[in-house]
Structure formats: C-alpha cells, structure tokens
C-alpha cells in the first residue's frame, strides 16, 4: 500500500470550500471506497497523472494523483457528475 502525500495549504482550502479533505480520501481508500483508478485522459497536459474515482458520502469524487515508486501525491478533490452517473448510479441499479 502506498504512502499518501498532499499539500497542506491545498487541503485547508478544500476543507473550507468543499467540506472535504485528503484525510477523507485516504479513509475512503482504506475502506474500499475506490470505484476506479484510471489514467488521466489528458496525458499531454497532465503527464503521468492518474485519477482515483472515490465514493464519499454517497457521491463520487475525482482525485487526481501522481504515483511514484512507493507513494502517491494527491493533487485535488472535486465532485464529478460524469463519474457519479457512470459509477454510482450504475451501482444502484
């Protein structure tokens, strides 16, 4: 299991603006809340990035991250309607 790292100022901003933090993401990962792990679709602009699709509080969030040998740097967290429809609604049917 990789180590998880993030920018503390970004985490504070996310908690203030979106009421979610990287601690919530790590908790969801450990409790099997990961719905998908995909390569970022725009590798030209975001080379090497992946996106975790995570279920937190009955909604789907995208968490871009940069993997390295034994750690992941979490970039941000945002709610994603497209992934919510694709992964969560499908799960409920």
N, C-alpha and C positions, 0 to 999 in steps of 0.2 A: 504494500500500500504506500503510495507516495506521500511526501510531506506537502503541506499546502501553505503557500505564502501569498501575501497581498499587501497593498499599500494602505497603511493605517488611515491616512487622510481620506483616501477614497472610500474606505469602509465607513468612516464617520459621516461622510457626505451621503452615502447610500442609506445609512440608518436614518438620517434626518429627512431626506427627500422621498425615499421609497419604503421606509419602515422595514427594511430587510438588510442583513449584513452577511459578510462572508462566513461568520460563525454558523449562521442558519444553513448556508450551503454545505459546509463541512458536516454538519449534523445530518442533513438530508442524504449526503453521500454515504455516511456510515449506517444510516437506517434504510438503505436500499431505495432511496427516492430518485435515483438516476433512471430516467426513461430512455436516454440515448446519449451516445458520445460520438459526435460527428466532426469531420474535418471542416474547418471554416470554408464556406463556399467561395469566398473571395481570397484565394491564396496569393494573388498578385499584390493586393493591398495589405493583407494580414498573413504573411508567410509563416508557416509553422503553427499557426493557431488552430485550436480545436474549440468546439462548443459543447458544453455539458447541457443537456436538456433535463431539468430537475423539477420535480413536483414538490412544492412547498405550500402548505395551507390550501390545498385543493386548487392550485393554479400552477401553470407551467412557466418557468423562468429559464432564460438562456444565460449561460455563464461562460463567456469566452475565457480561455486559459491558454497559457504557453507551457507545454510539457518539456521537461528536461530529463536527464537520466533517472533521478530519483525524487523529483519534486515537480509540483505544478504551481505556476504563478497565476492566480486568479485575477482577471482584469477588471470585470464589472459584472453587474447583475441587472437584468431587465426582464419585465414580464413580456411574453411573446404570444400574441393571439394566434399566429400561424401554427406554432408548435402546440399551443393549447388545443387547437382544433384537431391537429394531426395525432397527438399522443394521448391527451386526456379524454377527449370526447370519445375516441375510438375505444379507450379502456373501459368506459362506462357503458358501452353498447353491448 
